Amino acid sequence: YQEALESFFQVAQTTRDPKQEAMHRAAVLDFVRAYAEVGKADKARPAFQRVDPAMAEEMLETLAQLYLDQGKLDRAAYVHQELIKGAPRSARVCDWQYRIARGMLSMPGASNADKIREIENLARLAHTLESQAPLPAAHQQECRANAMAMASELARAYHNEAQKTRNPSSLDYAVRLYQAFLDNFAADPQRAELAHLQAEAMWLQAALEPNDRLQRARWASAAAAFGAIAASDPKRATLAS
């Protein structure tokens, strides 16, 4: 692989002539394939810039996909984070964050806190991009749909698990993910239902809290959440009360 890497580099350097554009592009992308076998993720950007600065972003994205295909999820996440740092206004930025969040769900060794954090990042990014409107409409819609689905579906999954296992940590994750949805997709029709589910999760948090002082605080938070629902949503006022 190292010999192949060096050979593709040489071909890429000797085919910069526009007349050899197809050969140059093939050599550059084959360089990435070899790099995926022997290179280091944290050295990829400078290595690719030496090969062809104009194609460095495309090379990084190709490398991230190769890492995903090979099951090297931690490396794929790192490269996608580098892409976001290097091109925060790219039309692909939300897709990169979505890939990080999705990969984190099946990454060996990733903690639940890591998974929640990346989904929260995705929801915030979707909201920010929507308010600033830098993405084409199709990209924006996909970004929003992916973020809402990940936050709401995983929140429900943790909530359902906690109802069976009475695990406080699962409730914490459910409440955080519900909040990520509520903070970033306030106008979505699902908001009322998820707000109610979050309040129920907060109520169960209070019921399971062994510390008297913290339990009182949790009861107050849950009551406030139900009160807000009753005040803002007449259809749910009876249930919330």
Secondary structure, DSSP 8 states (H G I E B T S, - for coil): -HHHHHHHHHHHHTT-SGGGHHHHHHHHHHHHHHHHHHS-GGGHHHHHHHH-GGGHHHHHHHHHHHHHHTT-HHHHHHHHHHHHHH-TT-TTHHHHHHHHHHHHHT-TT--HHHHHHHHHHHHHHHHHHHHH--S-HHHHHHHHHHHHHHHHHHHHHHHHHHHHH--HHHHHHHHHHHHHHHHH-TTSTTHHHHHHHHHHHHHHHHHH--SHHHHHHHHHHHHHHHHHHHHH-GGGHHHH-
